[in-house]
Amino acid sequence: MAKISMVSLGCPKNQVDAEQMLWTLREAGFEIVSEEAEADVIIINTCGFIEDAKKEAIENILEAAAYKQAGRCRALIVTGCLAERYQNDVTEEIPEVDVCIGIGANGQIDKIVQDALQGKFANRFGAKNDLPLNGKRILGGVPFSTYLKIADGCDHACTYCAIPKIRGRMRSRTLESCVAEAERLAAGGVKELTVVAQDTTAYGEDLYGKPMLAELLRRLCRIEGLHWIRTLYTYPDRITEELLDTVAEEEKLVKYFDIPLQHVNASILKRMNRQGNAETLRALIDKIRRRIPGVTVRTTLITGFPGETEEQFCELADFVKETRFDRLGCFAYSAEEDTVAAGFTDQIEEQVKVDRMENIMELQMTIAAEKNEQKIGSVTEVLIEGWDDYIKCYYGRTPADAPEVDGKIFFMAHRPLKIGEFVTVQINDCLDYDLLGEMTE
């Protein structure tokens, strides 16, 4: 039995793709192993969204290539966004790669691996309109928390983004398909489900003629076993009254909105081909906070977009100071080839972009610390993720913390606890983005 090892990079959506491919391979009779040194075939599922992600992908490809020389590896296969974006260039530029396959060929991964083991190396790039509907996966993370990918592709045309060219037009899964997968995951022990897509708020428009995220979330809330349900990547101009009502009313939906604003200056947003301005975005966030008391609001921002003046950056910084986001990530603009913005002539110097990004993150660190200090003395529910052997305590996440991107809470307990269990913790102290506490009975 041939052994397969996979390294998956990038976002949660890419992780789900990897887990579906692993399920297909196992069903075809292959043995899945975690160690690359033990594998007959190594698959690198890449990200290719921004320059740093491309560098990470290439580093992992070259590290895997070393096993072909020193180990038992007979074939190195590259898939994912980098493979889709650059296609045949990957095998031409990195000769250690035997096969490069696009995302449209992920469903054929078992046949591609079988061919590779027989020495048949052929790149494959299918049409970007297929969408695995059975949702069957081998979960690569913890058994109690995972992602539910409800769509692929994107219909937005943000001038800085290459995702629509890489992933194609938006393709929603049916309600029935999403619910069926969530039911299987819950039956297998998943307690926390994080709903993802390139734009979750656009879910269903292509199939049903209207947004269906709120309806999907209500159906997911009826599934026995699921305790927390969270949604990421909600676009500001698509957050409807129905969605707000749903999040406010459903107990299983954590009170958390992830809204990628990218910027707030009207001129910059227009050049990004995005809607809104500081006034409309401020009104949206105020409305969310009024409708859902205690809600956590997260955003992502971009500094140094072409043409961004010092005045426009200061408007962004002032907005961050005033709005006091609960969670915030900021990135220096990356000029991605084949995007409209990369062709703009008024590019910003790299150091200026980075300095502005660091300025925003310093502001946010202060805000986050102040917000955490305000939580001292309060009590919160916590999902236990593990035990820290160094400081001898458990750690986990509160409803205000999304997996992998937000902070953690470290807490003491007076009895042994199970990983994946929900407990109540009193917050006693904080460390910048993280909290410290003690379990209450």
JOKA-V181185 format. One line per field, one symbol per residue. phi: phi as a letter, one per 30 degrees, with the letter a starting at -180 (. if undefined). burial: b if it has 24 or more other C-alpha atoms within 12 Angstrom, else e. A space follows every 10 residues. Layout:
phi->???
burial->???
//
This chain:
phi->.dcbbbcccj deddddeddd dddeddddjd ccbdcddccd bccccccbdb eddddddddd dddddddddc bcecacccbj dddddchddd dddbddddbc bdddcedced dddedddcic cbdbbdddbd becdidbcdc cddcbaccdc abiacdbddc cceeddcidd bdddeddddd ddddddddjd ccbcdbadbd dcejddccia dbdddddddd ddddjdcbbb ccicdedcdc ddddddddcd dddddabcbd diabdddddd ddibcjaedd dddddddddd dbeidcccbb bbcideiddd dddddddddd dddhedbabb bdecdceicd dddddcdcde ddededdddd ddeddddddd ddddddjdcb dbcdclbcdd chadbabced bdeiccdbbc bcbcadbcdj dcbcbcdcab bhdccbabdc d
burial->ebbbbbbbbb bbbbbbbbbb bbbbbbeeeb bbbeebbbbb bbbbbbbbbb eebbebbbeb bbebbebbee ebbbbbbbbb bbbbbbbbeb beebebbbbb bbbbbbbbbb bbbbebbeee bbbbbbebbb bbbbbbbbbb eeebbbbbbb bbbbbbbbbb bbbbbbbbbb bbbbbebbbb bbbbbbeebb bbbbbbbbbb bbbbbeeeee bbbbbbbbbb bebebbbbbb bbbbbbbbbe eebbebbbeb ebbbbbbbbb bbbbbbbbbb bbebbbbbee bbebbeebbe ebeebbbbbb bbbbbbbbee ebbebbbebb eebbbbbbbb bbbbbbeebe bbeeeeebee eebeebbebb bebbbbbbbe bbeebbeebb bbbbbbeeee eebbbbbbbb bbbeebbbbb bbbeeebebb bbbbbbbbbb bbbbbbbbbe e
//
